[in-house]
Amino acid sequence: MKFPEDSPVAGVEAVFGDGRDAIRHAVIEAWQKVTAFYGLGRLPLPQIDFGLRGRCAAQAGWRLSVGRGSRKVSHLRLRFNMQAYAANPAEMISDTVAHEVSHLIVVLCWGPKCRPHGAEWRSVMQECFALEPQRTHRLPLKPSRTLPRDFVYACKCRRHYLTRIRHGRIERGQSTYRCRDCGEILRRSD
């Protein structure tokens, strides 16, 4: 597999099986690049997980350790969707890895209260990775599951089919749902 020239692993050619090694290698390259760029020294690599499913291509995560009046970011983690990799390996390697690594660097440098795709994140994407910051991917992914809509509700203008989850919320009195067209509260139709 040959990666695009703007990829964090440009020039690397190999067969990477299902893509996990390619993603790991790209994360290592991106992590080394961004920690050197921001002068963060040798930070440990984030944990890498390949179990993400659904429409999300990848996720960055961390935990906050609170103690004696201080808050410290720890347990950095990157999760990747292998269906997204299969759909477009080049985009996953060149854009998605940098996107998620940028989230981790923002939380390390500026703290966890920064907006996820705010000015700090955009500056990391542009200045360090020389990529145009984009909030979402363009990969054709399907939801990991779809819920059946077995419960029939009605308003003045039509019938609505709700999932078991929404039906349960109505039954427990936790939620009410309104028709987007007529604005009437939905009622169970038998």
C-alpha positions in Angstrom: 0.0 0.0 0.0 1.3 3.4 -0.9 0.2 6.4 1.1 -0.5 9.9 -0.3 2.3 12.4 -0.2 0.6 14.6 2.5 0.1 11.6 4.8 1.8 11.3 8.2 3.4 8.1 6.8 4.4 9.4 3.4 6.8 7.1 1.6 5.9 4.0 3.5 5.0 1.0 1.3 3.9 -2.2 2.9 1.0 -4.7 3.1 -0.7 -4.0 6.4 -3.3 -6.8 6.5 -6.6 -5.4 7.9 -5.1 -1.9 8.4 -4.4 -1.9 12.2 -0.7 -1.8 11.7 -1.1 1.1 9.2 -3.2 3.1 11.7 -0.8 2.3 14.6 2.1 3.5 12.4 0.3 6.6 11.4 -0.6 7.4 15.1 3.0 7.0 16.1 4.2 9.3 13.3 1.6 11.9 14.0 2.2 11.7 17.8 5.9 12.2 17.4 5.4 15.1 15.0 2.9 17.0 17.1 4.7 16.4 20.4 7.9 17.7 18.8 6.1 20.7 17.2 4.6 21.8 20.6 7.8 20.9 22.6 6.0 18.4 24.8 8.9 16.0 25.1 8.4 12.2 25.0 4.8 11.7 26.0 3.6 8.1 26.2 1.5 7.1 23.2 -2.3 7.0 23.6 -4.0 3.7 23.9 -5.2 2.6 20.5 -8.5 0.6 20.2 -10.1 -0.7 16.9 -13.5 -1.6 18.3 -15.5 1.6 17.2 -18.5 0.9 15.1 -21.3 2.9 13.4 -21.0 6.2 11.6 -18.1 7.6 13.6 -14.7 7.1 11.9 -12.7 7.6 15.0 -12.8 9.1 18.5 -10.3 10.7 20.9 -10.8 10.3 24.6 -9.2 11.0 28.0 -9.9 11.0 31.7 -9.4 13.8 34.2 -7.7 12.9 37.5 -8.7 15.3 40.2 -6.7 15.6 43.4 -5.7 18.4 45.8 -7.1 21.2 43.8 -5.6 20.2 40.5 -7.0 18.5 37.5 -4.7 16.4 35.3 -5.5 14.8 32.0 -4.6 11.1 31.8 -5.5 7.8 30.1 -5.4 9.2 26.5 -7.2 6.9 24.1 -7.9 6.7 20.3 -10.6 4.6 18.9 -10.8 3.7 15.2 -13.6 2.2 13.1 -12.2 -0.4 10.8 -15.2 -0.2 8.4 -14.1 3.4 7.8 -10.6 2.3 7.1 -11.9 -0.3 4.6 -14.0 2.4 2.9 -11.1 4.7 2.4 -7.7 3.8 3.9 -5.9 6.9 2.5 -8.4 9.4 4.2 -8.2 7.5 7.5 -4.4 7.6 7.5 -3.9 11.2 6.1 -6.9 13.0 7.7 -8.6 11.1 10.5 -5.5 10.1 12.5 -4.3 13.8 12.5 -7.8 14.9 13.4 -8.0 12.7 16.5 -4.4 13.2 17.6 -5.1 17.0 17.4 -7.9 16.6 19.9 -5.5 14.9 22.4 -2.9 17.6 21.9 -5.5 20.4 22.5 -6.6 18.8 25.8 -3.0 18.4 26.9 -1.9 22.0 25.9 -5.0 24.1 26.5 -7.1 21.9 28.9 -10.4 20.0 28.6 -12.6 23.0 28.5 -11.7 23.9 24.9 -14.4 23.4 22.3 -13.9 20.2 20.4 -13.4 21.8 17.0 -12.5 25.3 18.3 -9.7 27.7 17.4 -7.0 25.6 19.2 -7.9 22.4 17.4 -8.0 24.2 14.0 -4.6 25.7 14.7 -3.1 22.3 15.4 -4.6 20.9 12.2 -3.3 23.8 10.1 0.0 24.7 11.7 1.3 21.2 12.7 -0.3 18.9 10.2 -0.8 21.4 7.3 -4.3 20.1 6.8 -7.6 21.9 6.2 -9.6 21.4 9.5 -12.8 19.5 8.8 -15.2 18.5 11.6 -16.6 15.5 9.8 -15.4 12.8 7.4 -16.9 12.0 4.0 -16.9 8.2 4.4 -20.0 6.2 3.4 -20.7 4.5 6.8 -23.9 2.9 8.0 -25.1 2.9 11.6 -24.0 0.0 13.6 -27.6 -1.0 14.4 -31.0 0.3 13.6 -33.8 0.1 16.1 -37.2 -1.2 15.0 -40.1 1.3 15.2 -42.8 -0.9 16.5 -44.9 1.5 18.6 -47.6 3.5 16.7 -48.4 7.0 17.9 -50.6 9.6 16.3 -51.3 13.4 16.2 -53.8 15.4 14.2 -52.1 15.0 10.9 -50.6 11.5 10.7 -49.1 8.4 12.4 -45.7 8.3 13.9 -43.7 5.1 14.5 -41.5 5.2 17.6 -38.7 3.0 18.9 -39.0 0.9 22.1 -36.7 3.5 23.8 -38.9 6.5 23.1 -42.0 4.5 23.9 -40.5 3.6 27.3 -39.7 7.2 28.0 -43.3 8.2 27.3 -44.7 5.3 29.5 -42.4 6.3 32.4 -43.4 10.0 32.1 -39.8 11.1 31.3 -40.5 12.6 27.9 -43.2 13.9 25.6 -42.9 14.1 21.9 -44.5 16.5 19.5 -45.3 16.3 15.8 -42.9 18.5 13.8 -45.7 19.5 11.4 -48.7 20.2 13.6 -47.0 20.6 17.0 -49.5 18.3 18.8 -48.3 15.9 21.5 -48.1 12.4 20.2 -50.6 9.9 21.7 -50.5 6.1 21.6 -52.6 4.7 18.8 -53.8 1.1 19.1 
